[in-house]
């Protein structure tokens, strides 16, 4: 039997600002990594793995 928990939190304005900035940075890095991996595949037919992506 699997259980799921749901939580809700109410951040302060300062915490909300920090969360938004952090998630914005994460989204930017993720999109850049996806672009590099996609570009490598379509141009050179080569796979870019996690280790290579992480080192970038």
PENORHU-V508528 format. One line per field, one symbol per residue. ss: DSSP state (A for helix, B for strand, O for the rest). phi: phi as a letter, one per 40 degrees, with the letter a starting at -180 (. if undefined). A space follows every 10 residues. Layout:
ss=???
phi=???
//
This chain:
ss=OOOOOOOOOO OOAAAAAAAA AAAAAAAAAA AAAAAAAAAA AAAAOOOOOA AAAAAO
phi=.bbbbbbbbb ccdccccccc cccccccccc cccccccccc cccbfbcbcc cccccc
//
